[in-house]
Amino acid sequence: MENLLFIMLTPWLVFVVLAVIACWLLKLARKRKGIALAFGVFVQMFTPDPMVEQTIKMVQVDKRVVKQKEVQGKGRKITE
């Protein structure tokens, strides 16, 4: 019986613990503490990206657009 109660409450306990951690990190982020930034960077680095191929294509397209703008900008400066 005690095992069943523990199993039933475990998801709620995990949710509460994660909510408390999120509130704590939010407070640190508002104070511009480095630990909140570091935590965000590590989470971003280690969580898998479900759309890796799309992300890579978007980055490649963005780089091309920036490169074209730089080339066009240099071309205008030369002719002026």
N, CA, C and O atoms as CSV, one atom per row, in Angstrom:
chain,resi,resn,atom,element,x,y,z
A,1,MET,N,N,0.820,-1.199,0.000
A,1,MET,CA,C,0.000,0.000,0.000
A,1,MET,C,C,0.863,1.262,0.000
A,1,MET,O,O,0.573,2.222,-0.715
A,2,GLU,N,N,1.915,1.252,0.801
A,2,GLU,CA,C,2.803,2.413,0.850
A,2,GLU,C,C,3.518,2.605,-0.485
A,2,GLU,O,O,3.734,3.733,-0.927
A,3,ASN,N,N,3.877,1.503,-1.116
A,3,ASN,CA,C,4.526,1.569,-2.426
A,3,ASN,C,C,3.620,2.211,-3.463
A,3,ASN,O,O,4.066,3.023,-4.274
A,4,LEU,N,N,2.359,1.849,-3.433
A,4,LEU,CA,C,1.391,2.383,-4.388
A,4,LEU,C,C,1.217,3.884,-4.198
A,4,LEU,O,O,1.139,4.635,-5.170
A,5,LEU,N,N,1.156,4.315,-2.953
A,5,LEU,CA,C,1.025,5.742,-2.662
A,5,LEU,C,C,2.247,6.507,-3.161
A,5,LEU,O,O,2.120,7.579,-3.752
A,6,PHE,N,N,3.412,5.957,-2.924
A,6,PHE,CA,C,4.639,6.602,-3.391
A,6,PHE,C,C,4.669,6.699,-4.916
A,6,PHE,O,O,5.050,7.732,-5.466
A,7,ILE,N,N,4.274,5.641,-5.588
A,7,ILE,CA,C,4.259,5.632,-7.053
A,7,ILE,C,C,3.261,6.653,-7.588
A,7,ILE,O,O,3.517,7.296,-8.606
A,8,MET,N,N,2.141,6.803,-6.915
A,8,MET,CA,C,1.130,7.760,-7.356
A,8,MET,C,C,1.563,9.204,-7.126
A,8,MET,O,O,1.201,10.087,-7.903
A,9,LEU,N,N,2.321,9.450,-6.086
A,9,LEU,CA,C,2.738,10.818,-5.763
A,9,LEU,C,C,4.034,11.240,-6.440
A,9,LEU,O,O,4.328,12.434,-6.502
A,10,THR,N,N,4.801,10.314,-6.937
A,10,THR,CA,C,6.100,10.636,-7.532
A,10,THR,C,C,6.013,11.651,-8.668
A,10,THR,O,O,6.797,12.601,-8.660
A,11,PRO,N,N,5.116,11.518,-9.643
A,11,PRO,CA,C,5.058,12.534,-10.709
A,11,PRO,C,C,4.751,13.932,-10.175
A,11,PRO,O,O,5.299,14.919,-10.665
A,12,TRP,N,N,3.879,14.017,-9.174
A,12,TRP,CA,C,3.562,15.315,-8.596
A,12,TRP,C,C,4.750,15.902,-7.844
A,12,TRP,O,O,4.993,17.108,-7.904
A,13,LEU,N,N,5.486,15.058,-7.142
A,13,LEU,CA,C,6.673,15.539,-6.430
A,13,LEU,C,C,7.729,16.043,-7.407
A,13,LEU,O,O,8.361,17.072,-7.172
A,14,VAL,N,N,7.913,15.323,-8.488
A,14,VAL,CA,C,8.874,15.751,-9.513
A,14,VAL,C,C,8.435,17.082,-10.104
A,14,VAL,O,O,9.260,17.974,-10.299
A,15,PHE,N,N,7.156,17.225,-10.387
A,15,PHE,CA,C,6.634,18.483,-10.935
A,15,PHE,C,C,6.868,19.642,-9.977
A,15,PHE,O,O,7.291,20.718,-10.400
A,16,VAL,N,N,6.599,19.436,-8.703
A,16,VAL,CA,C,6.788,20.498,-7.708
A,16,VAL,C,C,8.258,20.872,-7.589
A,16,VAL,O,O,8.592,22.055,-7.510
A,17,VAL,N,N,9.131,19.888,-7.576
A,17,VAL,CA,C,10.569,20.166,-7.474
A,17,VAL,C,C,11.044,20.957,-8.700
A,17,VAL,O,O,11.801,21.917,-8.563
A,18,LEU,N,N,10.602,20.557,-9.892
A,18,LEU,CA,C,10.992,21.286,-11.103
A,18,LEU,C,C,10.425,22.705,-11.114
A,18,LEU,O,O,11.079,23.628,-11.599
A,19,ALA,N,N,9.220,22.884,-10.587
A,19,ALA,CA,C,8.635,24.224,-10.510
A,19,ALA,C,C,9.425,25.111,-9.553
A,19,ALA,O,O,9.642,26.289,-9.836
A,20,VAL,N,N,9.850,24.561,-8.439
A,20,VAL,CA,C,10.652,25.326,-7.480
A,20,VAL,C,C,11.995,25.716,-8.096
A,20,VAL,O,O,12.452,26.848,-7.935
A,21,ILE,N,N,12.622,24.777,-8.801
A,21,ILE,CA,C,13.899,25.071,-9.467
A,21,ILE,C,C,13.708,26.146,-10.528
A,21,ILE,O,O,14.548,27.035,-10.664
A,22,ALA,N,N,12.612,26.075,-11.282
A,22,ALA,CA,C,12.342,27.078,-12.321
A,22,ALA,C,C,12.146,28.460,-11.702
A,22,ALA,O,O,12.651,29.450,-12.232
A,23,CYS,N,N,11.424,28.537,-10.599
A,23,CYS,CA,C,11.230,29.829,-9.917
A,23,CYS,C,C,12.557,30.387,-9.412
A,23,CYS,O,O,12.819,31.585,-9.520
A,24,TRP,N,N,13.381,29.518,-8.865
A,24,TRP,CA,C,14.689,29.948,-8.362
A,24,TRP,C,C,15.562,30.476,-9.509
A,24,TRP,O,O,16.218,31.509,-9.372
A,25,LEU,N,N,15.563,29.760,-10.634
A,25,LEU,CA,C,16.355,30.209,-11.776
A,25,LEU,C,C,15.817,31.510,-12.358
A,25,LEU,O,O,16.589,32.345,-12.829
A,26,LEU,N,N,14.511,31.687,-12.329
A,26,LEU,CA,C,13.913,32.926,-12.807
A,26,LEU,C,C,14.338,34.108,-11.955
A,26,LEU,O,O,14.643,35.180,-12.479
A,27,LYS,N,N,14.360,33.917,-10.651
A,27,LYS,CA,C,14.822,34.981,-9.754
A,27,LYS,C,C,16.284,35.319,-10.021
A,27,LYS,O,O,16.663,36.490,-10.046
A,28,LEU,N,N,17.104,34.286,-10.221
A,28,LEU,CA,C,18.519,34.528,-10.501
A,28,LEU,C,C,18.702,35.243,-11.845
A,28,LEU,O,O,19.564,36.111,-11.983
A,29,ALA,N,N,17.892,34.873,-12.820
A,29,ALA,CA,C,18.002,35.491,-14.138
A,29,ALA,C,C,17.610,36.965,-14.076
A,29,ALA,O,O,18.211,37.797,-14.756
A,30,ARG,N,N,16.617,37.286,-13.273
A,30,ARG,CA,C,16.210,38.693,-13.140
A,30,ARG,C,C,17.304,39.527,-12.480
A,30,ARG,O,O,17.440,40.718,-12.760
A,31,LYS,N,N,18.079,38.897,-11.606
A,31,LYS,CA,C,19.183,39.593,-10.949
A,31,LYS,C,C,20.453,39.558,-11.804
A,31,LYS,O,O,21.497,40.077,-11.411
A,32,ARG,N,N,20.341,38.942,-12.966
A,32,ARG,CA,C,21.445,38.808,-13.917
A,32,ARG,C,C,22.615,38.031,-13.325
A,32,ARG,O,O,23.774,38.405,-13.507
A,33,LYS,N,N,22.310,36.965,-12.625
A,33,LYS,CA,C,23.344,36.095,-12.070
A,33,LYS,C,C,23.855,35.169,-13.167
A,33,LYS,O,O,23.096,34.760,-14.046
A,34,GLY,N,N,25.119,34.847,-13.114
A,34,GLY,CA,C,25.743,34.011,-14.125
A,34,GLY,C,C,25.276,32.569,-14.099
A,34,GLY,O,O,25.313,31.885,-15.122
A,35,ILE,N,N,24.837,32.099,-12.937
A,35,ILE,CA,C,24.440,30.702,-12.846
A,35,ILE,C,C,23.205,30.420,-13.702
A,35,ILE,O,O,23.091,29.339,-14.280
A,36,ALA,N,N,22.291,31.368,-13.790
A,36,ALA,CA,C,21.094,31.170,-14.615
A,36,ALA,C,C,21.485,31.120,-16.091
A,36,ALA,O,O,20.964,30.300,-16.847
A,37,LEU,N,N,22.388,31.986,-16.492
A,37,LEU,CA,C,22.860,31.981,-17.874
A,37,LEU,C,C,23.605,30.689,-18.187
A,37,LEU,O,O,23.394,30.087,-19.241
A,38,ALA,N,N,24.466,30.265,-17.283
A,38,ALA,CA,C,25.214,29.024,-17.493
A,38,ALA,C,C,24.277,27.826,-17.576
A,38,ALA,O,O,24.470,26.943,-18.412
A,39,PHE,N,N,23.266,27.791,-16.716
A,39,PHE,CA,C,22.300,26.697,-16.752
A,39,PHE,C,C,21.570,26.676,-18.091
A,39,PHE,O,O,21.385,25.611,-18.681
A,40,GLY,N,N,21.160,27.838,-18.569
A,40,GLY,CA,C,20.478,27.912,-19.862
A,40,GLY,C,C,21.362,27.446,-20.998
A,40,GLY,O,O,20.897,26.753,-21.904
A,41,VAL,N,N,22.634,27.818,-20.961
A,41,VAL,CA,C,23.565,27.394,-22.006
A,41,VAL,C,C,23.760,25.885,-21.979
A,41,VAL,O,O,23.739,25.237,-23.025
A,42,PHE,N,N,23.949,25.324,-20.793
A,42,PHE,CA,C,24.144,23.873,-20.693
A,42,PHE,C,C,22.901,23.095,-21.109
A,42,PHE,O,O,23.007,22.060,-21.767
A,43,VAL,N,N,21.740,23.579,-20.733
A,43,VAL,CA,C,20.510,22.898,-21.148
A,43,VAL,C,C,20.382,22.928,-22.658
A,43,VAL,O,O,20.026,21.923,-23.275
A,44,GLN,N,N,20.670,24.076,-23.260
A,44,GLN,CA,C,20.593,24.201,-24.713
A,44,GLN,C,C,21.609,23.292,-25.406
A,44,GLN,O,O,21.319,22.717,-26.456
A,45,MET,N,N,22.794,23.165,-24.819
A,45,MET,CA,C,23.831,22.333,-25.433
A,45,MET,C,C,23.497,20.855,-25.375
A,45,MET,O,O,23.746,20.128,-26.336
A,46,PHE,N,N,22.940,20.401,-24.268
A,46,PHE,CA,C,22.777,18.972,-24.066
A,46,PHE,C,C,21.401,18.422,-24.424
A,46,PHE,O,O,21.228,17.204,-24.476
A,47,THR,N,N,20.431,19.278,-24.669
A,47,THR,CA,C,19.133,18.759,-25.102
A,47,THR,C,C,19.183,18.519,-26.605
A,47,THR,O,O,19.707,19.344,-27.353
A,48,PRO,N,N,18.648,17.410,-27.039
A,48,PRO,CA,C,18.686,17.105,-28.476
A,48,PRO,C,C,17.731,17.997,-29.254
A,48,PRO,O,O,16.665,18.368,-28.763
A,49,ASP,N,N,18.121,18.328,-30.449
A,49,ASP,CA,C,17.291,19.133,-31.337
A,49,ASP,C,C,16.494,18.185,-32.226
A,49,ASP,O,O,17.084,17.451,-33.019
A,50,PRO,N,N,15.166,18.184,-32.113
A,50,PRO,CA,C,14.383,17.227,-32.895
A,50,PRO,C,C,14.378,17.534,-34.392
A,50,PRO,O,O,14.077,16.654,-35.198
A,51,MET,N,N,14.702,18.749,-34.767
A,51,MET,CA,C,14.692,19.123,-36.180
A,51,MET,C,C,16.084,19.598,-36.605
A,51,MET,O,O,16.250,20.740,-37.034
A,52,VAL,N,N,17.061,18.735,-36.486
A,52,VAL,CA,C,18.450,19.102,-36.761
A,52,VAL,C,C,18.626,19.527,-38.214
A,52,VAL,O,O,19.259,20.546,-38.491
A,53,GLU,N,N,18.076,18.762,-39.132
A,53,GLU,CA,C,18.258,19.062,-40.553
A,53,GLU,C,C,17.661,20.419,-40.915
A,53,GLU,O,O,18.274,21.180,-41.664
A,54,GLN,N,N,16.480,20.730,-40.398
A,54,GLN,CA,C,15.864,22.026,-40.674
A,54,GLN,C,C,16.695,23.164,-40.092
A,54,GLN,O,O,16.856,24.209,-40.724
A,55,THR,N,N,17.215,22.962,-38.902
A,55,THR,CA,C,18.022,23.996,-38.263
A,55,THR,C,C,19.290,24.268,-39.066
A,55,THR,O,O,19.669,25.424,-39.254
A,56,ILE,N,N,19.939,23.224,-39.532
A,56,ILE,CA,C,21.157,23.383,-40.325
A,56,ILE,C,C,20.850,24.124,-41.618
A,56,ILE,O,O,21.600,25.017,-42.011
A,57,LYS,N,N,19.756,23.767,-42.283
A,57,LYS,CA,C,19.380,24.444,-43.530
A,57,LYS,C,C,19.083,25.919,-43.283
A,57,LYS,O,O,19.469,26.773,-44.081
A,58,MET,N,N,18.392,26.224,-42.172
A,58,MET,CA,C,18.073,27.619,-41.867
A,58,MET,C,C,19.343,28.427,-41.619
A,58,MET,O,O,19.456,29.566,-42.074
A,59,VAL,N,N,20.289,27.846,-40.905
A,59,VAL,CA,C,21.546,28.551,-40.628
A,59,VAL,C,C,22.307,28.792,-41.929
A,59,VAL,O,O,22.871,29.870,-42.121
A,60,GLN,N,N,22.330,27.811,-42.818
A,60,GLN,CA,C,23.015,27.971,-44.097
A,60,GLN,C,C,22.367,29.065,-44.923
A,60,GLN,O,O,23.070,29.874,-45.529
A,61,VAL,N,N,21.044,29.109,-44.961
A,61,VAL,CA,C,20.335,30.140,-45.719
A,61,VAL,C,C,20.617,31.509,-45.120
A,61,VAL,O,O,20.863,32.467,-45.853
A,62,ASP,N,N,20.585,31.614,-43.782
A,62,ASP,CA,C,20.856,32.892,-43.125
A,62,ASP,C,C,22.269,33.373,-43.436
A,62,ASP,O,O,22.476,34.565,-43.660
A,63,LYS,N,N,23.241,32.466,-43.453
A,63,LYS,CA,C,24.614,32.859,-43.764
A,63,LYS,C,C,24.719,33.372,-45.189
A,63,LYS,O,O,25.429,34.343,-45.449
A,64,ARG,N,N,24.010,32.721,-46.122
A,64,ARG,CA,C,24.030,33.179,-47.511
A,64,ARG,C,C,23.437,34.572,-47.632
A,64,ARG,O,O,23.979,35.418,-48.342
A,65,VAL,N,N,22.325,34.818,-46.942
A,65,VAL,CA,C,21.671,36.125,-47.024
A,65,VAL,C,C,22.587,37.198,-46.463
A,65,VAL,O,O,22.713,38.271,-47.052
A,66,VAL,N,N,23.227,36.928,-45.337
A,66,VAL,CA,C,24.134,37.910,-44.736
A,66,VAL,C,C,25.311,38.165,-45.664
A,66,VAL,O,O,25.722,39.311,-45.843
A,67,LYS,N,N,25.857,37.109,-46.256
A,67,LYS,CA,C,26.989,37.259,-47.159
A,67,LYS,C,C,26.602,38.094,-48.379
A,67,LYS,O,O,27.364,38.957,-48.814
A,68,GLN,N,N,25.409,37.833,-48.930
A,68,GLN,CA,C,24.952,38.596,-50.095
A,68,GLN,C,C,24.768,40.063,-49.741
A,68,GLN,O,O,25.111,40.938,-50.537
A,69,LYS,N,N,24.235,40.343,-48.565
A,69,LYS,CA,C,24.052,41.730,-48.143
A,69,LYS,C,C,25.398,42.429,-47.988
A,69,LYS,O,O,25.543,43.594,-48.356
A,70,GLU,N,N,26.395,41.707,-47.435
A,70,GLU,CA,C,27.723,42.297,-47.279
A,70,GLU,C,C,28.335,42.613,-48.633
A,70,GLU,O,O,28.932,43.674,-48.820
A,71,VAL,N,N,28.188,41.699,-49.569
A,71,VAL,CA,C,28.732,41.910,-50.911
A,71,VAL,C,C,28.026,43.084,-51.577
A,71,VAL,O,O,28.679,43.924,-52.196
A,72,GLN,N,N,26.709,43.155,-51.462
A,72,GLN,CA,C,25.963,44.259,-52.050
A,72,GLN,C,C,26.340,45.583,-51.383
A,72,GLN,O,O,26.468,46.607,-52.054
A,73,GLY,N,N,26.513,45.556,-50.079
A,73,GLY,CA,C,26.886,46.763,-49.355
A,73,GLY,C,C,28.252,47.256,-49.768
A,73,GLY,O,O,28.454,48.462,-49.904
A,74,LYS,N,N,29.204,46.348,-49.971
A,74,LYS,CA,C,30.540,46.740,-50.419
A,74,LYS,C,C,30.501,47.262,-51.834
A,74,LYS,O,O,31.224,48.201,-52.168
A,75,GLY,N,N,29.676,46.673,-52.666
A,75,GLY,CA,C,29.557,47.104,-54.058
A,75,GLY,C,C,29.009,48.507,-54.148
A,75,GLY,O,O,29.461,49.276,-54.996
A,76,ARG,N,N,28.068,48.870,-53.326
A,76,ARG,CA,C,27.497,50.208,-53.329
A,76,ARG,C,C,28.503,51.236,-52.851
A,76,ARG,O,O,28.550,52.352,-53.369
A,77,LYS,N,N,29.303,50.869,-51.870
A,77,LYS,CA,C,30.289,51.820,-51.346
A,77,LYS,C,C,31.355,52.124,-52.408
A,77,LYS,O,O,31.840,53.251,-52.509
A,78,ILE,N,N,31.702,51.122,-53.181
A,78,ILE,CA,C,32.737,51.308,-54.203
A,78,ILE,C,C,32.222,52.241,-55.307
A,78,ILE,O,O,32.974,53.091,-55.785
A,79,THR,N,N,30.983,52.103,-55.711
A,79,THR,CA,C,30.456,52.893,-56.820
A,79,THR,C,C,30.136,54.320,-56.405
A,79,THR,O,O,30.059,55.206,-57.256
A,80,GLU,N,N,29.951,54.556,-55.117
A,80,GLU,CA,C,29.570,55.901,-54.687
A,80,GLU,C,C,30.728,56.848,-54.675
A,80,GLU,O,O,30.564,58.019,-54.335
